[in-house]
C-alpha cells in the first residue's frame, strides 16, 4: 500500500500554487490600480501567505485520496471465501474479504464460523454455499460429523 502520493501530484500542487501566487501579484499590482484600488505591499504579502496556506491545506486534503485502496465491482466478490458471522437460516451475515455482508444460503443452515463460498449476488445480498471440505479437514479429531 502506498504511503505517499505520486510525484506528479506533488509537482502539480507546487506548480499550481506558484501560478496562483503569480496571478495574485499581477492582479494586485496591475489590475486593481486601474480601478483606483491600491493595496500596500504588506497587504500583498499577507494575501500571498494566506493563499500559500490555503494551497497547502488543499494539498493535504487531497493527498489521502491516493492512499485509499481502490474499490472494485461487487461482482468480483463471486468465488471469494468467507465465514459465517451470524446464523444463516436461510439468511444471516457473513464476513468476506474483511467486510460484513447480509447473505442467504439456500442449501442448508450454516452455523457461526462455518466457511462459505460466494456463488452470486442480488443487490447487496450475497448468495453463498458451504465451502467444500477436503479429506484432511474431514479427518480432524475434533470434527463430530465424520
N, C-alpha and C positions, 0 to 999 in steps of 0.2 A: 504494500500500500504506500502511496506517495506521502511524503512528509512536507513537501513544499510545492508551490505552483510551478508550472512550466516557465522556462526562461522568457518566452515570448510575452507572457502575461506581465511579468515584472518590467520588461523593456517597454511595453505598451503603456503601462501605468506611468513610468518615468517620463517618456516622451509626451504623453498626453498632458501631464502636469506642467511640463515646460512650455508646451504650446498654449495652454490656458493662461499661464503666467504672462507670456509674451502678449497675448491678446488683451489681458487686463492692463498691462503697461501702455499699449497702443491706445486703448480707449481713454485711459486717464490722462495721458499726455497730449493726444492729438484730437480725439473726438469731442470729449467734454468741453475743452476750452472754446470750441466753435459755438457752443451754446452758453457761453459765459459761465461755465461751471468749472471752477478751479479747485482742485484737491491738492493740498500741500504734499510734499514728498514723504513726510512722516505718515500721512494718511494712506498714501500709496503703499508704503512699507507694511502698514497694518493690514491692508486689504490683501497684499501678497502673502503674508504669513497666514492669514485666515484661509485663503484659497489653498495654500500648501497643506495646512492641517486637514481641510476638507478632503483633498485628494488622497492623503494618506489614510484617512478613516475609510474612504470608499474602497481603497486598495485592500485594507484589512477585512472589510465586509465581503468583498468578492472572493478573496483568497480561499476560504473554506469550501467553496463550490468545486474546486479542483480536487479536494481530498475526499469527497463523498463517493462511496462505491456506487457504480452505475446500476440502475435498476433495469431488469430485463422483463420481457413479456411474461405474463402469468403462464402461458402455455409451455414455457421452458421448464416449469417445475414438474411436468409429467415425466414419470420414470424415477423421480427422486425418492429417497427413502427417508423415513422419519419414525417418530414414536408417538404412541397414544398418550395424551395428557389427561383427558377426561373420557370416561367410558363411552365407547361407540356402540350404541344400541338403538337404532342403527346410526344415529347422529351423535356427534360429540366433538372433541377438539384434539388436534394433533399438532406436533411441532415438526416442521420440515424446514431445513436449511436455517434453523435458528429463529423461525418465525411461527407464531401461533396461528393456526387456521381452523375454521369450522370445517368438519368433514363428515362424510357419510360412507358407510361400508354396507353394501347390500348382501355380502356373502355370509357374514357372521357377526356376532357381537365381539368386540375386542376390549380387553382389559387395559388398564393403565400400564404403561411401559411396554406393551406389545409393539413389535416392529411392523411397519406398514410400508407399502409402495403406492405412490400416487399413479392412478390409471386414467384420471380425467379431471376436468374442472367444469363446474357450472356456475357462472357468475363468480362469486367469491367463495364458493364452497368446493372443497376438494372431494373427489370420488377416490376412495382408497380400497386396497385389498390387503389381506395379511401377507407379510413377506414370506416367501418360500424358505423353509428351514433346511439347512444342509444336513447330511447324515451325521456329521460331527456334532452339530447342535442338538440333534435328537438323542444322542447318547450321553448327554450331560447328566451327571449323577443327581443333580437337584431337580431335574425335569420330572414332573409327576405324570405327564401324559405318555411317556414312551414305554 
